[in-house]
Amino acid sequence: MSLIRLLQALAAAALVALLGNPAQAQQASSAQDLVALTQQWVDQALAQLPAESSALRMQVTVGQLDARLRLAPCARVEPYLPPGARLWGRTRLGLRCLGGETRWNVFVPLTVQAFGPAWVLTGNIATGHALSEADAVQAEVDWAAEPAAVVTSREAWLGQVAARQLVAGQTLRQHMVRAPHLFKAGSPVQVRVQGPGYAVTSSGQAMSAGAAGQNVRIRMANGKIIAGIVNDDGTVEANL
């Protein structure tokens, strides 16, 4: 599990544990009260995160409820995390009235930021360009600004190629780079085919471009199509 996924899961678990405590259900008489309670609940949940989150500086901004909304007074408001919601980026927290003449349910918008070290591009990068040391510098960025995971180590991007056009100032994220292709579609490739008790090396034709670790399809000399994994040297390992 990536660090981002881990932090998302930990933050959600902390909030669920916090909100599962009946003592957290509190009284509110106005929209301002609800916003204040939301800030309190989320701050408490993030404060419970374990040491795994120490690399990031978490910051929560609570949005406003619709000014046209008129809610009946409630002696017991309970917060909850809506299905599919997570404490990461732009999200929301549900609030429901459990102790009032009129039951109601509203959602308060949240923005959860997670500041930490990452790599930022120093200039524009063309699709297919192999990234070098000069193409990125380390800086503190908001990991939660986008859903995709950030690239945290130099080794994860150095020598990789841009999967699309990139712009100066962008934070490098995993979907932005890929391993360089070792062969193109239609290129001849060496294939090592393994089966029960045997291993045979033969040649075939790549049906798509291939990078190290990628699953590709190869058309063999007899016309049969097999699938295999690209090795670091550009050969393909297949199992039958």
N, C-alpha and C positions, 0 to 999 in steps of 0.2 A: 504494500500500500504506500502511495506517495505521501510526503509530508503534508501536502495540501489536503488530501483525502483524510488523513489521520486527524488533522486539526478540525476539519469540518465535522467529522464524526464525534470527536471529543467535545467540541463546543455544543453540538446538538444534545449529546448525552448529559452534559452538565446542566443544560437548560431543562431538559426533561426531568432530571433528578430534582432540580430545584423546584420546578413547577408542580412536581408530584407531591410536594409537601403542603398539606392543607393550610399551614400557617401562612403560605404565600398569597392566599386569596385575601384581598384587602378591599376596603371601602373606597368608592370614588363617587364624586358628585358632579364632576364636570369633565369636559374633554381634556382640559389642562391636567387634571388629576390622572387621567389615563395615560397621557404622554409621560408624565413624571414617574408613574409606577412602572411603565414599560422600560424606561431608562434604568430604573433601579433594578428590576428583575434581570435584564440582560447584562448589566455591569456585574451583578452578583454571580451570574452563570459563568461569564468569562473569567472572573477572578478565581473560579474553582478549577480552571484548566491545569493539568499537571505540567511537569517540567518539560515535556515534549514541545510545548508551545512557547518556551522562553526565547526562541530565536526570533519571534515575531512580536511586534508592538501592536496590540489590538486597540481599535478605536471604534466606538459605536455612535452613530447619529440617529436619533429618533425623529421621524417625520411627524407631520401634523395630520390630524383627522380632518375630514371635510367640514369646513366651517358651517355648512348648512345642516349638519347632522345634529339632531336633538335627541339626547338619550335620557331616559327616565333615571332618577337617582337609584343607586344600587348599593346595598350594604355589603355585598360580597362579589367582587370581580375576580375571576380566575383567568390567568393567562395560559396559553397553550401554543404549541408549535404545530401549524397546519401540516397535513400530509404532504410530503415532498419538499417542504421548506427546509432551509438550512441556515445556520448563522454564518453566512459568507456572502459578501457583495450586497447587492440590492435584494432584500427579502422582506418578510413581514411576520408579525406576531399576532396571533388571534387573542381576543379578549371577549369573555362572555359573562353575562350577569347571571349569578346563581341565587341572589338574594334581593329581589326587588319585586314591585308590583307587576312590572313588565320585563319579561326576559328579552335580552338582546345579545347580539354577537357582532363584533366589528373587528377590522384588521388594521393594525398600525404599521405603516411602512418603516423599515429599518435599513440603514446602510452600515454594514460591518466591514471595516477596513483592517487589513493585516499587513503592517509595514515590516519589511525585512530586506536583506541583501539579495540582489539579482543582477542580471546583465542587461545593459541598455545600449542600443545601437548608436554609434557615433556618426553614421552617415547613411544615405540611401543604399539599399542592397538590391541588385537585380536578381530575378528568379534564376536559380542554378548556380549562383556565385558561391564559391567555397569560402567560408568565413575564416579570417585570420585574426591574430592578436589585436590588430589595429581596428577591427570592426566593432568592438564592444568594450565598454568599461563597466566596472561594478558600481552600483549605486543602491540607495534605499528606495524601494518602490512599494506600491500597494499590490500585494499578491492577489487580493480578492477583486481587483478592478475588472478582471475577466475570468470566465469559468476555466479556461485552459491553464494547466500547471506551468509555473515559471521554470526556466532552466537555471539551476542553482550552481552548477559546477562548470568550470572552464572546459573540462574534458567532454562535457555533454554537447558543446556547440562548436568547439575548435575543430576545423577541418570538415564540418558538416556543410551542406549546401542549403541555400534558401529555397524553401518549398514554394514560395510566392514572392511577389514584390514586397520589400520591407522598407520602412521609412525611418529616418533618423529620429531618435528619441523613443522609439518603441522598446518595450521590455521584451526580451527574448522569451518566448513560450514554446512549449514542446512541439506544437503543431506547425511552427514556423520553419523548422529545419528538419532535414532528413539526411540519411547516410548517402554518400555519393554513389551513383550507379556504377557498377563494375562491368556491365555490358548493356547493350541496347536490344530492343526487340529485333529479332531476325538474326542476331549474332550467333555464331557457333559457340557452344559451350561444352566443357567436359562434365560428364555426369557419372557419379559413382553410385551404382544401384546395389542396395543390399537386400538380401532375402535370407530365409532360413538356411544357414550353413554356407552361404556364398557371398561374394562381393565382386561385381564386374564394373569396369570402367569403360564407358562408351562416349560417343559424341551425339549431340543433338542440337536443335535450334531453339533459341529462347523465343517464347511467344510474347514476352513483354520485357521491359528493362528490369534489371535486378540489382539490389543493393545487399550488402552483407546482412544476414539474418532474415532476409525477406523470403516469403514463400512464393515460388514462381512455377509456371507450367512450361514444360519442355516437350517439343515434338521430336521423337526419336527417329532414326533412319528408317525404321519399318512403318512409320506413320502413327505409332502409338503415342498418346499424350500422357505424360506422367507429371507429378508435382514433387517439388523438392525445396530444400532450404539452401540459400546461397551462402557459401563459405567466404571467409575473408579474402581468399586468393581468387575468387571469381568462379570456382567450380561449384557444382551443385550436388548436394547429398540427397538421395532419394531412397525411400523404403518401399518395397513391394510385399 
